[in-house]
Amino acid sequence: MHKIQLDQDIQPLSKFRSKVSFYFDQVRKTKRPLVITQNGKSSAILIDVSQYQQMVDKIEVLEDIKLAETQISEGTAVSHKDVRKKFAKRS
């Protein structure tokens, strides 16, 4: 994900409402998220769909790695060799 530019990528809700289409185009073109504030505080973030999907994909990989680490530390992991044997029997 691209780095937020503070002078362009943080906007109050009132300004966002008046220029919704402009900000959708900006997010789509720059691939940078837009932070929307309400009463001076961060309230929501608008991100490009492809950037969102990349984040979800990365999170899934990290969760898989964490699960594998847990299984290894608990001794419940299955070796690659054993998995190959199991699938070879199915053929």
N, C-alpha and C positions, 0 to 999 in steps of 0.2 A: 504494500500500500504506500502511496506517495505521502510525503510529509505535509502536514497542514501548514499553510501560510497564514499566520495570525491576522494579517491585515485584510485578507480576502475570504477566509474560510470559517469565520465566526460571525454569525449574523443574528440580530434579534428577530423574534417571531414576526413582529409587525412588518419588518422589511422583507422577510422571507415570503409572507403572505402576498405582499404586493408585487413580488417578482418571482413567483414560483417557477414559471417556465424558464426564466433566465438561470436560476440556480440549478434546476435539473440539467440544463445544457452544460453549465459550468462543471458540475460533478462528472457528467458523462465524458466531457472532453479532457479534463485535467486528471481524472481518476483520483482526485483528492476528496476526502470526506468534507462535508459541511456541517459545522457545529451550529445548532440553532439554540439560541438562548431565550429564556423567558424570565422576566423580572430580574435580569442581570445574571442569571445562573444557567449553566448548561442544562438543556432540557432534552434534546434529541440530536441524533446524528444521521445525516443523509449520506448514503454511500452508493456507488455504482454497483449494479447487479453483479458484474464479473468480479469486482473486488470482493464483494460479499461471498461469492462462491469460492474464491481462492482462500478466504479466511476460514470458511467452513471445512474445506478440504484439508487445510493445514491442521486445524483442530482435531479432525478425525485421525490423522496420522499421529499426532502427538498423543492422543488417547490410546491408540493401538500400541505405541511405544511404551507408554506408562503401564498398560496392562501386561505387556511382555516382561517388563522389568519386575513387576509384582510377581508374576508367575515364576520367573527365574529365581527370585529371592525366596519364594515360598517352596521351591522345589517341585512345582506342579507343571512346569513347562515340558513340552514334548519336543524331542530332538528332531532335527531335519531328517535324519536317517529313519527314525520310527514313522514319521509321516509318509515318507516315500514308500516304505514297506506296506503301510496301511492302504495307500492308494493303488499300489501295484496289485494287491490282492483283489481289488474291485474290477480290474480289467479282465 
